[in-house]
């Protein structure tokens, strides 16, 4: 399956994957991350239930603390 993540094409994503599994596949921590799918924010509570589709456009944003 092919996804566009932060403007880059990823064509090695397993079909039927959900947002939580995608983050694990990309080796990203689920804490302090926001995910936007096709211009809509994905609530953290639905990461496991949001099944991704071929061609979805995702933005994954890492929050960084500091002062």
PyMOL CGO cylinders between C-alpha atoms (Angstrom):
from pymol import cmd
from pymol.cgo import CYLINDER

trace = [
    CYLINDER, 0.00, 0.00, 0.00, 1.20, 3.52, -0.74, 0.3, 1, 1, 1, 1, 1, 1,
    CYLINDER, 1.20, 3.52, -0.74, 0.87, 6.44, 1.68, 0.3, 1, 1, 1, 1, 1, 1,
    CYLINDER, 0.87, 6.44, 1.68, 2.14, 9.99, 1.48, 0.3, 1, 1, 1, 1, 1, 1,
    CYLINDER, 2.14, 9.99, 1.48, 3.63, 10.90, 4.84, 0.3, 1, 1, 1, 1, 1, 1,
    CYLINDER, 3.63, 10.90, 4.84, 4.90, 14.43, 5.41, 0.3, 1, 1, 1, 1, 1, 1,
    CYLINDER, 4.90, 14.43, 5.41, 5.18, 14.84, 1.64, 0.3, 1, 1, 1, 1, 1, 1,
    CYLINDER, 5.18, 14.84, 1.64, 7.20, 11.65, 1.07, 0.3, 1, 1, 1, 1, 1, 1,
    CYLINDER, 7.20, 11.65, 1.07, 5.85, 8.53, -0.66, 0.3, 1, 1, 1, 1, 1, 1,
    CYLINDER, 5.85, 8.53, -0.66, 6.02, 5.30, 1.33, 0.3, 1, 1, 1, 1, 1, 1,
    CYLINDER, 6.02, 5.30, 1.33, 5.13, 2.29, -0.81, 0.3, 1, 1, 1, 1, 1, 1,
    CYLINDER, 5.13, 2.29, -0.81, 6.10, -0.45, 1.64, 0.3, 1, 1, 1, 1, 1, 1,
    CYLINDER, 6.10, -0.45, 1.64, 3.19, -0.04, 4.07, 0.3, 1, 1, 1, 1, 1, 1,
    CYLINDER, 3.19, -0.04, 4.07, 1.21, -3.21, 4.82, 0.3, 1, 1, 1, 1, 1, 1,
    CYLINDER, 1.21, -3.21, 4.82, -2.41, -3.13, 3.62, 0.3, 1, 1, 1, 1, 1, 1,
    CYLINDER, -2.41, -3.13, 3.62, -5.08, -2.77, 6.30, 0.3, 1, 1, 1, 1, 1, 1,
    CYLINDER, -5.08, -2.77, 6.30, -2.76, -1.03, 8.77, 0.3, 1, 1, 1, 1, 1, 1,
    CYLINDER, -2.76, -1.03, 8.77, -4.17, 1.36, 11.35, 0.3, 1, 1, 1, 1, 1, 1,
    CYLINDER, -4.17, 1.36, 11.35, -2.59, 4.59, 12.62, 0.3, 1, 1, 1, 1, 1, 1,
    CYLINDER, -2.59, 4.59, 12.62, -1.21, 2.98, 15.81, 0.3, 1, 1, 1, 1, 1, 1,
    CYLINDER, -1.21, 2.98, 15.81, 0.43, 0.17, 13.83, 0.3, 1, 1, 1, 1, 1, 1,
    CYLINDER, 0.43, 0.17, 13.83, 1.79, 2.68, 11.29, 0.3, 1, 1, 1, 1, 1, 1,
    CYLINDER, 1.79, 2.68, 11.29, 3.54, 4.60, 14.07, 0.3, 1, 1, 1, 1, 1, 1,
    CYLINDER, 3.54, 4.60, 14.07, 5.07, 1.33, 15.30, 0.3, 1, 1, 1, 1, 1, 1,
    CYLINDER, 5.07, 1.33, 15.30, 6.04, 0.38, 11.72, 0.3, 1, 1, 1, 1, 1, 1,
    CYLINDER, 6.04, 0.38, 11.72, 7.81, 3.74, 11.34, 0.3, 1, 1, 1, 1, 1, 1,
    CYLINDER, 7.81, 3.74, 11.34, 9.36, 3.30, 14.81, 0.3, 1, 1, 1, 1, 1, 1,
    CYLINDER, 9.36, 3.30, 14.81, 7.78, 6.48, 16.13, 0.3, 1, 1, 1, 1, 1, 1,
    CYLINDER, 7.78, 6.48, 16.13, 6.62, 6.85, 19.72, 0.3, 1, 1, 1, 1, 1, 1,
    CYLINDER, 6.62, 6.85, 19.72, 2.88, 7.45, 20.00, 0.3, 1, 1, 1, 1, 1, 1,
    CYLINDER, 2.88, 7.45, 20.00, 3.36, 9.97, 22.82, 0.3, 1, 1, 1, 1, 1, 1,
    CYLINDER, 3.36, 9.97, 22.82, 3.79, 13.62, 21.87, 0.3, 1, 1, 1, 1, 1, 1,
    CYLINDER, 3.79, 13.62, 21.87, 2.71, 13.02, 18.27, 0.3, 1, 1, 1, 1, 1, 1,
    CYLINDER, 2.71, 13.02, 18.27, -0.21, 14.44, 16.33, 0.3, 1, 1, 1, 1, 1, 1,
    CYLINDER, -0.21, 14.44, 16.33, -1.48, 12.77, 13.17, 0.3, 1, 1, 1, 1, 1, 1,
    CYLINDER, -1.48, 12.77, 13.17, -3.47, 14.41, 10.41, 0.3, 1, 1, 1, 1, 1, 1,
    CYLINDER, -3.47, 14.41, 10.41, -5.11, 12.19, 7.79, 0.3, 1, 1, 1, 1, 1, 1,
    CYLINDER, -5.11, 12.19, 7.79, -6.39, 13.76, 4.59, 0.3, 1, 1, 1, 1, 1, 1,
    CYLINDER, -6.39, 13.76, 4.59, -6.54, 17.20, 6.28, 0.3, 1, 1, 1, 1, 1, 1,
    CYLINDER, -6.54, 17.20, 6.28, -8.38, 15.94, 9.39, 0.3, 1, 1, 1, 1, 1, 1,
    CYLINDER, -8.38, 15.94, 9.39, -6.82, 15.48, 12.83, 0.3, 1, 1, 1, 1, 1, 1,
    CYLINDER, -6.82, 15.48, 12.83, -6.95, 11.87, 14.02, 0.3, 1, 1, 1, 1, 1, 1,
    CYLINDER, -6.95, 11.87, 14.02, -7.86, 11.74, 17.74, 0.3, 1, 1, 1, 1, 1, 1,
    CYLINDER, -7.86, 11.74, 17.74, -5.33, 9.73, 19.72, 0.3, 1, 1, 1, 1, 1, 1,
    CYLINDER, -5.33, 9.73, 19.72, -8.20, 7.63, 21.09, 0.3, 1, 1, 1, 1, 1, 1,
    CYLINDER, -8.20, 7.63, 21.09, -8.96, 6.36, 17.57, 0.3, 1, 1, 1, 1, 1, 1,
    CYLINDER, -8.96, 6.36, 17.57, -5.40, 5.52, 16.40, 0.3, 1, 1, 1, 1, 1, 1,
    CYLINDER, -5.40, 5.52, 16.40, -6.17, 1.79, 16.72, 0.3, 1, 1, 1, 1, 1, 1,
    CYLINDER, -6.17, 1.79, 16.72, -9.49, 2.02, 14.89, 0.3, 1, 1, 1, 1, 1, 1,
    CYLINDER, -9.49, 2.02, 14.89, -8.45, 4.31, 12.01, 0.3, 1, 1, 1, 1, 1, 1,
    CYLINDER, -8.45, 4.31, 12.01, -7.66, 1.92, 9.14, 0.3, 1, 1, 1, 1, 1, 1,
    CYLINDER, -7.66, 1.92, 9.14, -5.58, 3.64, 6.48, 0.3, 1, 1, 1, 1, 1, 1,
    CYLINDER, -5.58, 3.64, 6.48, -6.35, 3.45, 2.77, 0.3, 1, 1, 1, 1, 1, 1,
    CYLINDER, -6.35, 3.45, 2.77, -4.07, 3.39, -0.24, 0.3, 1, 1, 1, 1, 1, 1,
    CYLINDER, -4.07, 3.39, -0.24, -3.18, 6.97, -1.22, 0.3, 1, 1, 1, 1, 1, 1,
    CYLINDER, -3.18, 6.97, -1.22, -3.97, 8.56, 2.15, 0.3, 1, 1, 1, 1, 1, 1,
    CYLINDER, -3.97, 8.56, 2.15, -2.02, 11.72, 2.87, 0.3, 1, 1, 1, 1, 1, 1,
    CYLINDER, -2.02, 11.72, 2.87, -0.70, 11.94, 6.41, 0.3, 1, 1, 1, 1, 1, 1,
    CYLINDER, -0.70, 11.94, 6.41, 1.13, 14.59, 8.36, 0.3, 1, 1, 1, 1, 1, 1,
    CYLINDER, 1.13, 14.59, 8.36, 2.85, 13.33, 11.50, 0.3, 1, 1, 1, 1, 1, 1,
    CYLINDER, 2.85, 13.33, 11.50, 4.03, 16.05, 13.84, 0.3, 1, 1, 1, 1, 1, 1,
    CYLINDER, 4.03, 16.05, 13.84, 6.38, 15.57, 16.79, 0.3, 1, 1, 1, 1, 1, 1,
    CYLINDER, 6.38, 15.57, 16.79, 5.94, 17.88, 19.77, 0.3, 1, 1, 1, 1, 1, 1,
    CYLINDER, 5.94, 17.88, 19.77, 9.18, 19.05, 21.30, 0.3, 1, 1, 1, 1, 1, 1,
    CYLINDER, 9.18, 19.05, 21.30, 9.28, 20.67, 24.72, 0.3, 1, 1, 1, 1, 1, 1,
    CYLINDER, 9.28, 20.67, 24.72, 11.69, 23.35, 25.73, 0.3, 1, 1, 1, 1, 1, 1,
    CYLINDER, 11.69, 23.35, 25.73, 11.96, 26.76, 27.12, 0.3, 1, 1, 1, 1, 1, 1,
]
cmd.load_cgo(trace, "trace")
